[in-house]
Amino acid sequence: MDVAMAKMNGFKVCRNLKQDPQTKEIPVVMLTAMGRQVDKEKGKQVGARDYIIKPFTPSALLMKIGEILGQLSRKTFHVLIKKSLR
């Protein structure tokens, strides 16, 4: 999600997503030209999974998405195992 958007910045959108029980599990990666450490920390504070600085390559974005999907798959697998053991 881009940090700089017209009506609401990406930090606010991410915070809103994370506060809603129906959308809180959606992984958010912030995309921005703002590369200061304080901006990265703000992204983490509002619930972003990661933070990619522009300009970025499509392959870097795809690698990050693959990483997150792999983590989600493992998490889903572990949840299913726990449920089946009950």
Secondary structure in CASP SS format (residue, H / E / C, confidence):
PFRMAT SS
TARGET T0000
AUTHOR 0000-0000-0000
METHOD secondary structure of the structure
MODEL  1
M C 1.00
D E 1.00
V C 1.00
A C 1.00
M C 1.00
A C 1.00
K C 1.00
M C 1.00
N C 1.00
G H 1.00
F H 1.00
K H 1.00
V H 1.00
C H 1.00
R H 1.00
N H 1.00
L H 1.00
K H 1.00
Q H 1.00
D C 1.00
P C 1.00
Q C 1.00
T C 1.00
K C 1.00
E C 1.00
I C 1.00
P C 1.00
V C 1.00
V E 1.00
M E 1.00
L E 1.00
T E 1.00
A C 1.00
M C 1.00
G C 1.00
R C 1.00
Q H 1.00
V H 1.00
D H 1.00
K H 1.00
E H 1.00
K H 1.00
G H 1.00
K H 1.00
Q H 1.00
V C 1.00
G C 1.00
A C 1.00
R C 1.00
D E 1.00
Y E 1.00
I E 1.00
I E 1.00
K C 1.00
P C 1.00
F C 1.00
T C 1.00
P H 1.00
S H 1.00
A H 1.00
L H 1.00
L H 1.00
M H 1.00
K H 1.00
I H 1.00
G H 1.00
E H 1.00
I H 1.00
L H 1.00
G H 1.00
Q H 1.00
L H 1.00
S H 1.00
R H 1.00
K H 1.00
T H 1.00
F H 1.00
H H 1.00
V H 1.00
L H 1.00
I H 1.00
K H 1.00
K H 1.00
S H 1.00
L H 1.00
R C 1.00
END
